[in-house]
Amino acid sequence: SRKPDLVILDLGLPDKDGLCFIQDFRQWSSTPIIVLSARDSEQDKVDALDAGADDYLTKPFGMSELLARVRASLRRFVKQETETTQFTFGDITIDWVKRIVTRQGVP
């Protein structure tokens, strides 16, 4: 099963409130969430960000702005993922992704 690299979410879901979706999703995933919404009050933005959204874009918006926000979110997420894939203790490093243990840089 593949997990998404990024979620783009409109808060106006037909079956469920978007804020509830964000809270539920955050229970099991740290994947970035960008909210797109016609709701433009400061409180709406604060509520979504506090629920776990990473970014909030109000409608109408330009495609170039959305794409720039997607790139920025992915950069931050990839950096965060990279930072947590290794564990170092003294001169021993464990790379969880590559499944390699090194001591002083030697496998």
C-alpha atoms as an extended CHARMM CRD file, in Angstrom:
* protein
*
       107  EXT
         1         1  SER       CA              0.0000000000        0.0000000000        0.0000000000  PROA      1               0.0000000000
         2         2  ARG       CA              1.1980000000        3.5000000000       -0.8510000000  PROA      2               0.0000000000
         3         3  LYS       CA              0.6790000000        6.4740000000        1.3370000000  PROA      3               0.0000000000
         4         4  PRO       CA              0.2430000000        9.9350000000       -0.1630000000  PROA      4               0.0000000000
         5         5  ASP       CA              3.1150000000       12.4330000000       -0.2130000000  PROA      5               0.0000000000
         6         6  LEU       CA              0.6960000000       15.3170000000        0.3460000000  PROA      6               0.0000000000
         7         7  VAL       CA             -3.0200000000       15.8810000000        0.9800000000  PROA      7               0.0000000000
         8         8  ILE       CA             -4.8870000000       18.7960000000       -0.6010000000  PROA      8               0.0000000000
         9         9  LEU       CA             -8.1900000000       19.1610000000        1.2360000000  PROA      9               0.0000000000
        10        10  ASP       CA            -11.2750000000       21.3060000000        0.7490000000  PROA      10              0.0000000000
        11        11  LEU       CA            -12.9640000000       21.8140000000        4.1190000000  PROA      11              0.0000000000
        12        12  GLY       CA            -16.4260000000       21.5680000000        2.5630000000  PROA      12              0.0000000000
        13        13  LEU       CA            -16.6680000000       17.7850000000        2.4210000000  PROA      13              0.0000000000
        14        14  PRO       CA            -20.1360000000       16.3430000000        1.6940000000  PROA      14              0.0000000000
        15        15  ASP       CA            -20.1070000000       13.6010000000        4.3510000000  PROA      15              0.0000000000
        16        16  LYS       CA            -17.7830000000       14.8950000000        7.0420000000  PROA      16              0.0000000000
        17        17  ASP       CA            -16.4140000000       18.1670000000        8.3480000000  PROA      17              0.0000000000
        18        18  GLY       CA            -12.9260000000       18.8550000000        6.9980000000  PROA      18              0.0000000000
        19        19  LEU       CA            -11.6080000000       19.7180000000       10.4660000000  PROA      19              0.0000000000
        20        20  CYS       CA            -12.6990000000       16.3020000000       11.7450000000  PROA      20              0.0000000000
        21        21  PHE       CA            -10.9500000000       14.6750000000        8.7940000000  PROA      21              0.0000000000
        22        22  ILE       CA             -7.7210000000       16.5210000000        9.6310000000  PROA      22              0.0000000000
        23        23  GLN       CA             -7.8950000000       15.4670000000       13.2830000000  PROA      23              0.0000000000
        24        24  ASP       CA             -8.6080000000       11.8320000000       12.3590000000  PROA      24              0.0000000000
        25        25  PHE       CA             -5.8550000000       11.7980000000        9.7270000000  PROA      25              0.0000000000
        26        26  ARG       CA             -3.3250000000       13.2110000000       12.2010000000  PROA      26              0.0000000000
        27        27  GLN       CA             -3.9290000000       10.2230000000       14.4810000000  PROA      27              0.0000000000
        28        28  TRP       CA             -1.9540000000        8.0220000000       12.0820000000  PROA      28              0.0000000000
        29        29  SER       CA             -0.1030000000       10.2260000000        9.5720000000  PROA      29              0.0000000000
        30        30  SER       CA              2.2820000000       13.1670000000        9.5010000000  PROA      30              0.0000000000
        31        31  THR       CA              1.7860000000       13.6700000000        5.7480000000  PROA      31              0.0000000000
        32        32  PRO       CA              1.4960000000       17.4060000000        4.9480000000  PROA      32              0.0000000000
        33        33  ILE       CA             -2.0360000000       18.7830000000        4.5260000000  PROA      33              0.0000000000
        34        34  ILE       CA             -2.8000000000       21.9100000000        2.5070000000  PROA      34              0.0000000000
        35        35  VAL       CA             -6.3280000000       23.2180000000        3.0240000000  PROA      35              0.0000000000
        36        36  LEU       CA             -8.1610000000       24.9570000000        0.1780000000  PROA      36              0.0000000000
        37        37  SER       CA            -11.2780000000       26.7530000000        1.2910000000  PROA      37              0.0000000000
        38        38  ALA       CA            -13.7180000000       29.5440000000        0.5780000000  PROA      38              0.0000000000
        39        39  ARG       CA            -13.8120000000       30.0860000000        4.3510000000  PROA      39              0.0000000000
        40        40  ASP       CA            -11.6170000000       33.1340000000        4.7250000000  PROA      40              0.0000000000
        41        41  SER       CA            -11.9840000000       34.2920000000        8.3160000000  PROA      41              0.0000000000
        42        42  GLU       CA             -8.9580000000       34.3200000000       10.5680000000  PROA      42              0.0000000000
        43        43  GLN       CA            -10.7010000000       31.9130000000       12.9570000000  PROA      43              0.0000000000
        44        44  ASP       CA            -11.3320000000       29.3830000000       10.1580000000  PROA      44              0.0000000000
        45        45  LYS       CA             -7.6310000000       29.4440000000        9.3090000000  PROA      45              0.0000000000
        46        46  VAL       CA             -6.5810000000       29.1360000000       12.9520000000  PROA      46              0.0000000000
        47        47  ASP       CA             -8.9950000000       26.2370000000       13.5170000000  PROA      47              0.0000000000
        48        48  ALA       CA             -7.6470000000       24.3040000000       10.5170000000  PROA      48              0.0000000000
        49        49  LEU       CA             -4.0150000000       24.9150000000       11.4270000000  PROA      49              0.0000000000
        50        50  ASP       CA             -4.6590000000       23.9770000000       15.0620000000  PROA      50              0.0000000000
        51        51  ALA       CA             -6.4220000000       20.7970000000       13.9020000000  PROA      51              0.0000000000
        52        52  GLY       CA             -3.2180000000       19.7640000000       12.1320000000  PROA      52              0.0000000000
        53        53  ALA       CA             -3.1840000000       21.3760000000        8.6880000000  PROA      53              0.0000000000
        54        54  ASP       CA              0.2270000000       22.5430000000        7.4980000000  PROA      54              0.0000000000
        55        55  ASP       CA             -0.9720000000       25.3320000000        5.2260000000  PROA      55              0.0000000000
        56        56  TYR       CA             -4.2070000000       27.1480000000        4.3330000000  PROA      56              0.0000000000
        57        57  LEU       CA             -5.0860000000       28.7550000000        1.0180000000  PROA      57              0.0000000000
        58        58  THR       CA             -8.3090000000       30.6960000000        0.4580000000  PROA      58              0.0000000000
        59        59  LYS       CA            -10.3150000000       30.5890000000       -2.7590000000  PROA      59              0.0000000000
        60        60  PRO       CA             -9.9110000000       32.0180000000       -5.2930000000  PROA      60              0.0000000000
        61        61  PHE       CA             -6.1920000000       31.3140000000       -5.6340000000  PROA      61              0.0000000000
        62        62  GLY       CA             -3.6820000000       31.1310000000       -8.4650000000  PROA      62              0.0000000000
        63        63  MET       CA             -2.3230000000       27.7950000000       -9.6120000000  PROA      63              0.0000000000
        64        64  SER       CA              1.2610000000       29.0600000000       -9.3470000000  PROA      64              0.0000000000
        65        65  GLU       CA              0.7110000000       29.9270000000       -5.6710000000  PROA      65              0.0000000000
        66        66  LEU       CA             -0.7800000000       26.4970000000       -4.9600000000  PROA      66              0.0000000000
        67        67  LEU       CA              2.1310000000       24.7670000000       -6.6990000000  PROA      67              0.0000000000
        68        68  ALA       CA              4.6490000000       26.8800000000       -4.7630000000  PROA      68              0.0000000000
        69        69  ARG       CA              2.9600000000       25.9020000000       -1.4890000000  PROA      69              0.0000000000
        70        70  VAL       CA              2.9960000000       22.2280000000       -2.5350000000  PROA      70              0.0000000000
        71        71  ARG       CA              6.7260000000       22.4390000000       -3.2840000000  PROA      71              0.0000000000
        72        72  ALA       CA              7.4140000000       24.1700000000        0.0480000000  PROA      72              0.0000000000
        73        73  SER       CA              5.3880000000       21.6080000000        2.0130000000  PROA      73              0.0000000000
        74        74  LEU       CA              7.1280000000       18.7100000000        0.3050000000  PROA      74              0.0000000000
        75        75  ARG       CA             10.5600000000       20.2540000000        0.9460000000  PROA      75              0.0000000000
        76        76  ARG       CA              9.8010000000       20.5900000000        4.6510000000  PROA      76              0.0000000000
        77        77  PHE       CA              8.3500000000       17.0910000000        4.8740000000  PROA      77              0.0000000000
        78        78  VAL       CA             11.2300000000       15.4410000000        3.0030000000  PROA      78              0.0000000000
        79        79  LYS       CA             13.7230000000       17.2800000000        5.2190000000  PROA      79              0.0000000000
        80        80  GLN       CA             11.8240000000       16.1750000000        8.3350000000  PROA      80              0.0000000000
        81        81  GLU       CA             11.6480000000       12.5740000000        7.0810000000  PROA      81              0.0000000000
        82        82  THR       CA             15.3870000000       12.6090000000        6.2860000000  PROA      82              0.0000000000
        83        83  GLU       CA             16.2360000000       13.9760000000        9.7100000000  PROA      83              0.0000000000
        84        84  THR       CA             14.4010000000       11.1600000000       11.4700000000  PROA      84              0.0000000000
        85        85  THR       CA             15.7070000000        8.2550000000        9.3830000000  PROA      85              0.0000000000
        86        86  GLN       CA             19.0010000000        8.0640000000       11.2510000000  PROA      86              0.0000000000
        87        87  PHE       CA             19.8900000000        7.5200000000       14.8730000000  PROA      87              0.0000000000
        88        88  THR       CA             23.3740000000        8.3000000000       16.1800000000  PROA      88              0.0000000000
        89        89  PHE       CA             24.8210000000        7.2710000000       19.5130000000  PROA      89              0.0000000000
        90        90  GLY       CA             28.4810000000        8.0810000000       19.9800000000  PROA      90              0.0000000000
        91        91  ASP       CA             30.3370000000        6.7810000000       16.9310000000  PROA      91              0.0000000000
        92        92  ILE       CA             27.5420000000        4.3820000000       15.9200000000  PROA      92              0.0000000000
        93        93  THR       CA             24.9060000000        5.4210000000       13.3650000000  PROA      93              0.0000000000
        94        94  ILE       CA             21.8230000000        3.4350000000       12.3860000000  PROA      94              0.0000000000
        95        95  ASP       CA             20.1720000000        4.3450000000        9.0810000000  PROA      95              0.0000000000
        96        96  TRP       CA             16.6090000000        3.0210000000        9.3450000000  PROA      96              0.0000000000
        97        97  VAL       CA             15.8170000000        3.4860000000        5.6510000000  PROA      97              0.0000000000
        98        98  LYS       CA             18.9880000000        1.9230000000        4.2460000000  PROA      98              0.0000000000
        99        99  ARG       CA             19.1050000000       -0.6320000000        7.0820000000  PROA      99              0.0000000000
       100       100  ILE       CA             22.7920000000        0.0060000000        7.6590000000  PROA      100             0.0000000000
       101       101  VAL       CA             24.6980000000        0.3030000000       10.9240000000  PROA      101             0.0000000000
       102       102  THR       CA             28.0250000000        2.1210000000       10.7970000000  PROA      102             0.0000000000
       103       103  ARG       CA             30.7470000000        2.7330000000       13.3430000000  PROA      103             0.0000000000
       104       104  GLN       CA             32.8930000000        5.7700000000       12.6380000000  PROA      104             0.0000000000
       105       105  GLY       CA             31.4140000000        5.7910000000        9.1270000000  PROA      105             0.0000000000
       106       106  VAL       CA             32.3570000000        2.1720000000        8.3740000000  PROA      106             0.0000000000
       107       107  PRO       CA             29.5660000000       -0.4170000000        7.8250000000  PROA      107             0.0000000000
